[in-house]
Amino acid sequence: MAEIMAYVEFLADDLDAICRRAFTMYRGYDPEVLLEHDPRAAAACIYAHMAFDAEQRFAALYPKVQPLDPRPLGGLKIWRVGDPGADALLRFKKHDEDGYSRNYPTRQARQYDRGETLPGLPPEAARLSVGYLLDATATVFVRTQIARPLARRIDWCAALVPQEERQVGEAVWVDVTRQRPL
């Protein structure tokens, strides 16, 4: 976990800001519009804000962060972070507290999570899901987290510690992987 998080740790504040900003923008919609949105529509709007913000922020970090062409991936927006052989792939999602995606996955999303070969994706790169966790009412932002999907389960999940809540020298993430009974 620590080795893979080291690939993306320099992005922690940006990743947290992307997720928080997207949720804040969505919650700023006219209340009458918010009432019309079911959870799927809300997640789609928040995702659109996250993807746009990520494109803007990550463009300034090229070539350390590279967008991958979504067309061969069926529209799946993915960014490659790091150097070949020591890199990770990122995508944005709504998560539950364990790091699982909270929507019905597309074929490409399932393939991504399972680590299957997809055109244009380096097979050696760690595949990660950056997500936001909301409270039970879906009106309060709880945290930004990074999960590592592995086949049909989540291998681990790390919560990003917001910059304003960190002490100097403190870790930018904490392991929040739920322990499963043996």
Secondary structure by P-SEA (a helix, b strand, c coil): caaaaaacccaaaaaaaaaaaaaaaaaaccaaaaaaccaaaaaaaaaaaaaaaaaaaacccccccccccccccccbbbbbcccccccbbbbbbbbcccccccccccaaaaaaaaccccccccccbbbbbbbcccccccccccccbbbbbccccccbbbbbcccccccccccccccccccccc
